[in-house]
Amino acid sequence: MPLKERKIDYIYLAFFFLNLFYITYIVDLEQIIIKDPANFTYPIWPLPFLIDMVHWWGSNFDPLQWYRPVWWKATIWLDAILFGPYYAVAIYAFIKGKDWIRIPTFIIMSILFTNVFIICSEEIFGQTPAKNLPLVLFANAPWALFPVFLIWKMWKNEHPFTRPS
């Protein structure tokens, strides 16, 4: 079935593009490159205004982005080396309607959901609670919901890009 007939897949593609080109290789890359957001020199990439946006969010709303505990950095590394490549491949597979993305989607989206569940648990109950919990949970909601929706999409049909008979 062509992409133009799979309207919901445009939403998934937007999610993949946002993650590939902003979250993974700007927001997360900043957290890999800059060890201490209170004392650093701007790198070549991400650009200074993008780094300032990440630091503004972390200092005003999301202390995990500011304090960067070891377990948090581990989730960031997973994003950079696992999720980023998945998003690039998923963009291609969803545009072309390639069923082979089904199993990788189960794996990657399960890991993503688990990461977000752990992160939100820290935001709610942990040592670095969110400064504005409703806003932070709302901001994290797509990374909890999209994995569920994508797993459901892939689960309900062995050929998720094929017209139902």
C-alpha positions, -999 to +999 in steps of 0.1 A: +000+000+000+015+034-009+024+059+018-003+083+006-029+057+016-013+051+050-021+085+066-012+075+101+023+066+090+029+103+083+026+108+121+051+080+127+075+096+101+072+129+119+082+112+151+112+095+135+123+128+118+120+148+151+140+122+169+167+117+143+173+154+135+166+171+168+164+148+199+191+123+191+217+144+174+211+177+190+196+173+225+213+140+233+245+148+215+248+179+236+246+157+268+274+135+255+297+163+244+292+187+274+300+170+307+291+199+329+264+224+316+275+249+342+311+250+330+318+243+293+330+257+260+306+256+230+315+228+206+312+231+168+280+211+170+253+214+183+251+251+176+252+275+206+215+285+205+205+248+204+227+240+234+212+270+252+177+256+245+187+223+261+203+240+291+172+263+295+149+232+296+172+214+320+178+242+344+141+253+345+122+221+343+141+189+340+170+184+365+180+151+350+192+169+319+212+192+341+227+168+366+232+139+342+236+109+365+255+079+351+223+058+344+209+089+325+240+091+303+236+054+295+201+061+281+216+090+261+242+067+246+215+042+237+198+069+219+229+080+200+241+045+190+209+025+188+178+047+183+193+072+159+203+046+133+169+029+138+151+062+131+171+066+099+163+031+087+126+034+099+121+065+078+132+046+047+112+015+057+080+034+064+082+055+032+089+024+011+066+001+031+092-024+040+079-052+063+114-061+076+112-031+099+086-049+120+109-070+142+134-041+148+105-019+157+094-044+184+129-044+199+137-007+197+103+005+208+104-019+238+137-004+248+125+031+243+094+026+264+115+010+291+139+040+291+111+065+293+093+046+321+125+046+341+132+083+334+096+093+343+099+072+375+129+093+385+111+125+376+082+115+399+098+096+428+136+100+425+164+122+439+161+146+410+123+152+406+110+174+379+105+211+388+072+211+369+061+175+369+029+178+347+049+197+320+078+173+321+055+143+319+036+159+291+068+166+272+079+129+277+045+115+268+052+110+231+082+087+240+059+066+261+030+065+237+046+062+203+064+029+213+030+015+223+013+026+191+042+014+169+043-020+187+005-023+183+008-014+146+034-040+140+017-066+162-017-065+146-005-073+111+025-094+099+026-072+068+019-037+083+022-018+050-001-041+031-037-033+023-060-055+045-078-082+025 
